[in-house]
């Protein structure tokens, strides 16, 4: 930019020379190129393009003027060149109009801007009239067209000056483009007026040319993005000139006519009364219009202010909050009306901050402390909630303070007061719901666990111990099933009341879920006396019948007790009490068990067993052994019972009495049972196929209660029979009475489906627990097995026990095959045979055998049968003693 300015100065110092002319056109070329570059890079709409067009037309006019001067020797005062010059004024005026309109955001602002522009234009026209236009018009030597053209330039300059005034009053902060345009128009105005008042201007080598050049360069600068206003918030985008500033522009324009008259009178250049009067009249009218707009704007602003005041007043009246301003000297500086609405009192009763504190029911010392915090915060917001007691009711207020004492608009501490009583009550209610059982109102597991943890911490500080007493009701499910859930809820509610009445005031009673309750007992010593006393009282209060739907219902409970100190966690202490509770359940009803470490060891062992059991089937750790079943009449092997064995790589051999319940609890029994069925059926089918002389041998498989309850049992048996090819009648499915009575209807349906397949059914362990004739009628079976516990009572030299005799007679009466288990002595076998028992199994005949050994028994019997068919020789049964 500095080299270009240097070129302008050099051009002004070389008037009438070729060098000056060359510099002139060099600057013009730079101006045109820069204007278009700026317009293309700008994002301000069409205004930069209009300025670029104006600079271009001015440059083209200069070029054409120079061409005429070179061709004709001199340029005419009025020619076609003036069309380009006038066009440049029009283009620049359009650009200025668009730039000014971009800064006016409302219709009122646009009208005010137009009036301001007209005022300045009229004043400028009066000045240029006196300076040049009047002389031009009075010069009769000039043709009319020449006069019109020469007058057009100062008139255009006056209009541009008015537009520039409008642009400057609407200019945003930081926008320099408007100033550049104003300076450019001023340069053009000065050169144009000087051109008209001088008698002769030779070529472009004059200082007037420098004014036009400088104006073009400033217009070029106005197209640049660098001079645009930076992005600001909307409130910062309004004109920087205030309404009074704009009015000063209008009033200043009104002073131009008398000033012109004074200058005219002083210089003696004629009388300008008529011109001055006309311009004064027009300016007065425009100023009146401008003042009217200002008055209307002020009235609208006052109306908006009153509306906002009414709006704020209504919001305060209907709001649950109140705002007051308090001086640092504790004086109330604001209207107390909003406070009166919040506190339910009359505004006249709130003349001071002491009145406000008293009406709110806040402790004065608390209020002073909170106010002091707000002042000490130094302009930072302080939020607190303070308790209050008003009209006999506990309340809470949220107080927000900020010290704005240094703010001239506020001058005090702003206190925002909110009644948060409802929220605090809702929080308490929510906390109660979250931490208490919805049915009984007792503490829930979350709160109980927390209370146990606090009690354990107190044992660390003050000694003593904490005991957890867990209670599980017996018979609750039966109440739900027979009387309905409403009756069950009523029972739980009654139990909760009895437990609360049976414990000390400091003990915590909780409902942990379902029909399980717990009591926290804090003891002075390390023993369990207080806890056991509580457990005893619990059993006593629960022993009384409960009236439900007009009938007495009695429930008992299993109770577990665990005692701990601060070296354990609340979770582990509750878990220990649960372990004791499980032991109480296992031991029977209406009993108390105290935790000992062995219980936890048993649980850990069970978990380890389950972990090992989960991969046992896939790892091939299971196998079947087979115990022969023989007829007591001729001691022939008629079948086998398949027995499952498991040898764990980590645990070693594990008995079925341990791993079968674990498999049931882990949900693995169906998968294992399906494998047993497939393996047993495949083995029996292979033996029947390979040793046809063995006759119609059977294979017995035990089915647990969990398998019988599974809907997949019948499908698994059918698949095993189909895959192996074993006839259905050769498979004996053994079930216990215990498995049948859990869900009698499902059990009956399952047994009926198995009989429909052709499978034989055996009732195992008959007479040991739930025996009744009704079971034999409800569950149709083929084989009745006498339990080994009854067979073991058959001693040498004594008659057959009555229960064994009765079982055999019952089986004969019902047409069932009777099979005795656990036969170990010949005397037992003889008595059973004499009593018409059909068959038996036990160590007397053979222990459970591996598959190859069991197959050897079959081969031996086939050989023996073949030999007997040739030479009948009676032989005693061979006893196999190889243990498995």
Secondary structure, 3 states (H helix, E strand, C coil): CHHHHHHHHHHHCCCCCHHHHHHHHHHHHHHHHHHHHHHHHCCCCCHHHHHHHHHHHHHHHHHHHHHHHHHHCCCCCCCCHHHHHHHHHHHHHHHHHHHHHHCCCCHHHHHHHHHHHHHHHHHHHHHHHHHHHHHHHHCCCCCHHHHHHHHHHHHHHHHHHHHHHHHHHHCCCCCCHHHHHHHHHHHHHHHHHHHHHCCCCCCCCCHHHHHHHHHHHHHHHHCCHHHCCCCCCHHHCCCCCCHHHHHHHHHHHHHHHHHHHHHHHHHCCCCCHHHHHHHHHHHHHHHHHHHHHHHHHHHHHHHHHHHHHHHHHHHHHHCCEEEEEECCCCCECCCCHHHHHHHCCCHHHCCCHHHHHHHHCECHHHHHHHHHHHHHCCCCCEEEEEEEEECCEEEEEEEEEEEECCCCCCCEEEEEEEECHHHHHHHHHHHHHHHECCCCCCECHHHHHHHHHHHHHHHHHHCCEEEEEEEEEECHHHHHHHHCHHHHHHHHHHHHHHHHHHCCCCCEEEEEECCEEEEEEEECCCCCHHHHHHHHHHHHHHHCCEEECCEEECCEEEEEEEEECCCCCHHHHHHHHHHHHHHHHHHCCCEEEECCHHHHHHHHHHHHHHHHHHCCCCCCCEEEEEEEEEECCCCCEEEEEEEEEEEECCCEEECHHHHHHHHHHHCCHHHHHHHHHHHHHHHHHHHHHHCHHHCCCEEEEECCHHHHHCCCHHHHHHHHHHHHCCCHHHEEEEEEHHHHHCCHHHHHHHHHHHHHHCCEEEEEEECCCCCCHHHHHHCCCCEEEECHHHHCCCCCCCCCCHHHHHHHHHHHHHCCEEEEECCCCHHHHHHHHHCCCCEEECCCCECCECHHHHHHHHHHHHHHHHHHHHCCCCCCCCCECCCC
